[in-house]
Amino acid sequence: MDLSLRPLDESGFGAIVDANLAIHAERLAPQLAAALHQHRLLIVPRQHLNHADLLTVASCFGTVDTSVDRRYAVGGFPGLTVISNIVEDGKHIGVYDGDNEEEWHADNSFKPQLTSATMLYSVITPARGGETRFADATRAYADLPPAVRQRIEAMRAVHSIEQLGALQSQASGGQSSIAAGSLAASPEVVHPLVLTHPATGARSLLLGSMVISGISTLAEQESRALLEELLEHTTSAPYVFSHRWEQGDLVVWDNLATLHTASPCDSSRHRRLLYRAAVR
């Protein structure tokens, strides 16, 4: 069977997939992987998936990463994590970094091996807020002036989970899932500022509004100015798609080609619950 795709717009960034992945995921795996490389963001609405189904779908895009925060891991389903603002018995049941979190990033860039794709599946969806915004870091790089592309070609940036946790806490009144998590002691890592996608050969910007502590070859002030300039460009309107979640939505994005951020959500009024899996 052929995969039914509907691009979000003429830029080619993002596509809606019409498929029942509870039944057809394994059969469609090669087409799903190809579609993700082409569009960088896939939205699959109206799904009814259990935990085992979610791991089957995730494996269509690579090897599921089982190195996750143990506090929010789904028991018996290695690699599956709870994302939620729900509190039970005085504790958050899932990853939660505050109601007002806005942090552009590529998932797990603080790890030595970059995450290639991430998948989120919505179970409880807020009536207001909680959108996920995605930035096309591939097209944003291509649209940079040639002189800027040449300047940043060989630059490398330092990604620090310690800094990420500290800045999250400052921004959200002490809330940071990273700061107290089982991955919090990870050492700093260095990644290229400009990635070459291993499957497509496309060039993309690897940025992070909180996780990057600096560019290794630049002084602090110059480094900060350049990173802010690149992030402002990449997350400007022409490159951003905001996804309004509906129950049963499954969204997959290419972490080597995009950035994303959560949007504010009032947890006192609107509950949200999603399951996440990442692949390498």
C-alpha positions as CSV (number, residue, x, y, z in Angstrom):
1,M,0.0,0.0,0.0
2,D,1.1,3.6,-0.7
3,L,1.4,6.2,2.0
4,S,-1.1,9.1,1.7
5,L,0.7,12.4,2.3
6,R,-0.7,16.0,2.2
7,P,2.0,18.7,2.5
8,L,1.2,21.5,5.0
9,D,2.2,24.2,2.5
10,E,4.2,24.7,-0.7
11,S,7.5,25.0,1.2
12,G,7.5,21.3,1.7
13,F,8.0,21.6,5.5
14,G,5.6,19.2,7.2
15,A,3.0,16.8,5.9
16,I,-0.2,15.2,7.2
17,V,-0.2,11.4,6.9
18,D,-3.4,9.5,6.4
19,A,-2.8,6.0,7.8
20,N,-3.9,3.6,10.6
21,L,-0.5,3.0,12.2
22,A,-1.9,0.5,14.7
23,I,-2.4,-1.8,11.8
24,H,0.0,-0.7,9.0
25,A,3.0,0.8,10.7
26,E,5.5,-2.0,9.9
27,R,4.3,-2.3,6.3
28,L,4.7,1.4,5.8
29,A,8.0,1.8,7.7
30,P,10.2,2.5,4.6
31,Q,7.7,5.0,3.2
32,L,7.3,6.7,6.6
33,A,11.1,7.1,7.0
34,A,11.4,8.5,3.5
35,A,8.5,10.9,4.1
36,L,10.2,12.2,7.3
37,H,13.5,12.8,5.5
38,Q,11.6,14.7,2.8
39,H,9.2,16.8,4.9
40,R,11.1,16.8,8.3
41,L,7.8,16.8,10.2
42,L,4.9,14.3,10.0
43,I,1.5,14.7,11.6
44,V,-0.7,11.6,11.8
45,P,-4.1,12.4,13.2
46,R,-6.9,10.1,14.6
47,Q,-4.7,7.3,15.9
48,H,-5.6,4.7,18.6
49,L,-2.3,3.4,19.8
50,N,-1.2,1.4,22.9
51,H,2.3,1.4,24.4
52,A,3.4,-1.5,22.3
53,D,2.1,0.2,19.1
54,L,4.0,3.4,19.9
55,L,7.3,1.5,20.1
56,T,6.5,-0.3,16.9
57,V,5.9,3.1,15.2
58,A,9.0,4.6,16.7
59,S,11.1,1.7,15.4
60,C,10.0,2.6,11.8
61,F,12.4,5.6,12.1
62,G,15.4,4.1,13.8
63,T,16.6,2.3,17.0
64,V,14.6,3.4,20.0
65,D,16.7,5.3,22.6
66,T,16.2,3.5,25.9
67,S,18.5,6.0,27.8
68,V,15.7,8.1,29.3
69,D,14.9,9.8,32.6
70,R,13.9,6.8,34.8
71,R,11.5,9.0,36.8
72,Y,9.1,9.2,33.9
73,A,9.8,6.0,32.0
74,V,6.8,3.8,31.2
75,G,7.5,0.5,33.0
76,G,7.8,-2.5,30.6
77,F,8.2,-0.4,27.5
78,P,11.8,0.7,27.2
79,G,12.2,4.1,25.6
80,L,8.7,5.3,26.2
81,T,8.4,8.5,28.4
82,V,5.5,10.3,29.9
83,I,5.2,14.1,29.2
84,S,2.5,15.7,31.4
85,N,1.5,18.6,33.6
86,I,-0.7,16.4,35.7
87,V,0.1,16.0,39.4
88,E,-0.9,12.9,41.4
89,D,-0.1,12.4,45.1
90,G,1.8,15.7,45.1
91,K,4.1,14.6,42.3
92,H,4.2,15.3,38.5
93,I,3.6,12.1,36.6
94,G,5.6,13.1,33.6
95,V,8.3,15.5,32.3
96,Y,7.2,19.0,33.3
97,D,9.2,22.2,33.2
98,G,6.6,24.8,34.2
99,D,3.5,26.2,32.6
100,N,5.3,28.9,30.6
101,E,8.2,26.9,29.2
102,E,9.4,28.2,25.8
103,E,12.8,26.7,24.9
104,W,13.8,26.2,21.3
105,H,16.0,23.1,21.0
106,A,16.7,19.8,19.3
107,D,16.0,16.9,21.6
108,N,18.9,15.5,23.7
109,S,21.5,17.7,22.1
110,F,23.3,17.4,25.4
111,K,24.1,13.8,24.6
112,P,27.2,12.8,22.5
113,Q,25.0,11.0,20.0
114,L,22.3,13.2,18.5
115,T,18.7,12.0,18.5
116,S,17.7,11.5,14.9
117,A,13.9,11.7,15.4
118,T,11.3,12.2,18.1
119,M,7.7,11.0,18.3
120,L,4.9,12.4,20.5
121,Y,1.4,10.9,20.9
122,S,-1.3,13.0,22.5
123,V,-3.7,11.3,25.0
124,I,-5.1,14.2,27.0
125,T,-5.2,17.5,25.1
126,P,-5.6,21.0,26.6
127,A,-8.5,23.1,25.4
128,R,-6.2,26.1,25.3
129,G,-2.4,26.4,25.1
130,G,0.2,23.7,24.9
131,E,0.9,23.9,21.2
132,T,4.2,22.6,19.9
133,R,6.0,24.9,17.5
134,F,8.5,23.6,14.9
135,A,11.1,25.5,13.0
136,D,12.5,24.4,9.7
137,A,16.2,24.6,10.5
138,T,17.1,23.3,7.1
139,R,15.4,26.0,5.0
140,A,16.5,28.6,7.5
141,Y,20.1,27.6,6.9
142,A,19.7,27.6,3.1
143,D,18.2,31.2,3.3
144,L,21.2,32.6,5.2
145,P,23.4,35.0,3.2
146,P,26.4,33.2,1.7
147,A,28.8,35.2,3.8
148,V,27.1,34.0,7.0
149,R,27.1,30.4,5.9
150,Q,30.8,30.6,5.1
151,R,31.5,32.2,8.5
152,I,29.7,29.5,10.5
153,E,30.7,26.5,8.4
154,A,33.3,25.0,10.7
155,M,32.0,26.4,14.1
156,R,31.2,24.1,16.9
157,A,29.0,24.8,19.9
158,V,29.1,23.5,23.5
159,H,25.9,21.9,24.8
160,S,25.5,21.8,28.5
161,I,22.7,20.0,30.4
162,E,23.8,21.7,33.6
163,Q,23.2,25.1,32.0
164,L,19.9,23.9,30.6
165,G,18.7,22.9,34.0
166,A,19.7,26.1,35.6
167,L,18.1,28.3,33.0
168,Q,14.9,26.3,33.0
169,S,14.7,26.7,36.8
170,Q,15.2,30.5,36.5
171,A,12.6,30.8,33.8
172,S,9.9,28.7,35.5
173,G,10.1,29.5,39.2
174,G,12.2,26.5,40.1
175,Q,10.6,23.9,37.8
176,S,13.1,21.9,35.8
177,S,12.8,18.2,35.0
178,I,16.3,18.2,33.7
179,A,18.0,19.7,36.8
180,A,16.9,16.9,39.1
181,G,16.7,14.1,36.6
182,S,18.8,11.0,36.2
183,L,20.6,12.5,33.2
184,A,21.5,15.7,35.0
185,A,25.2,14.7,35.6
186,S,26.0,14.3,31.9
187,P,29.2,16.2,30.9
188,E,29.2,18.9,28.3
189,V,29.4,17.9,24.7
190,V,30.4,19.7,21.5
191,H,28.4,19.5,18.3
192,P,28.8,21.3,14.9
193,L,26.8,24.5,14.6
194,V,25.8,23.3,11.1
195,L,24.8,19.7,10.6
196,T,25.0,17.6,7.5
197,H,22.1,15.2,7.5
198,P,23.4,11.6,7.1
199,A,20.4,10.5,5.0
200,T,19.7,13.5,2.8
201,G,22.9,15.5,2.8
202,A,21.0,18.6,3.6
203,R,22.5,21.3,5.9
204,S,20.8,22.5,9.0
205,L,21.4,24.7,12.0
206,L,21.7,23.0,15.4
207,L,20.7,25.6,17.9
208,G,19.3,25.8,21.4
209,S,18.0,28.8,23.3
210,M,19.1,27.4,26.7
211,V,21.3,24.4,26.2
212,I,24.2,26.0,24.3
213,S,26.7,27.7,26.5
214,G,28.7,29.1,23.7
215,I,30.7,28.6,20.4
216,S,34.1,27.1,21.2
217,T,36.1,29.4,19.0
218,L,34.5,32.8,19.9
219,A,34.6,35.1,22.9
220,E,31.5,35.0,25.1
221,Q,29.9,38.3,23.8
222,E,30.5,37.5,20.2
223,S,29.3,34.0,20.6
224,R,26.1,35.1,22.3
225,A,25.4,37.7,19.7
226,L,25.8,35.2,16.8
227,L,23.7,32.5,18.5
228,E,20.9,35.0,19.2
229,E,21.0,36.2,15.6
230,L,20.9,32.7,14.1
231,L,18.1,31.6,16.5
232,E,16.0,34.7,15.8
233,H,16.3,34.0,12.1
234,T,15.5,30.3,12.3
235,T,12.5,30.8,14.6
236,S,11.0,33.7,12.6
237,A,7.6,33.3,11.0
238,P,8.6,32.0,7.5
239,Y,10.1,28.9,9.0
240,V,7.7,28.1,11.9
241,F,4.7,25.8,12.0
242,S,2.6,25.7,15.2
243,H,0.8,22.4,15.9
244,R,-2.5,22.6,17.8
245,W,-2.9,19.2,19.4
246,E,-5.9,17.0,19.1
247,Q,-6.5,13.8,21.0
248,G,-5.0,10.9,19.0
249,D,-2.5,13.0,17.2
250,L,0.9,11.4,16.6
251,V,3.7,13.8,15.5
252,V,7.2,12.8,14.4
253,W,10.0,15.2,13.6
254,D,13.5,15.0,12.3
255,N,15.8,16.3,15.1
256,L,18.7,16.7,12.6
257,A,16.7,19.2,10.5
258,T,14.3,21.0,12.9
259,L,14.0,22.8,16.2
260,H,10.9,22.8,18.4
261,T,9.5,24.4,21.6
262,A,6.5,23.9,23.8
263,S,4.0,26.8,24.3
264,P,2.5,28.0,27.6
265,C,-0.3,26.0,29.1
266,D,-2.1,26.7,32.4
267,S,-1.9,23.5,34.3
268,S,-4.5,24.6,36.8
269,R,-7.1,24.6,34.1
270,H,-5.9,22.4,31.3
271,R,-4.4,19.0,31.7
272,R,-2.1,17.5,29.1
273,L,-0.7,14.0,28.7
274,L,1.6,12.7,25.9
275,Y,3.9,9.8,25.4
276,R,7.3,10.3,23.8
277,A,9.9,8.1,22.1
278,A,13.2,9.1,20.5
279,V,15.3,7.2,18.0
280,R,18.9,7.1,17.0
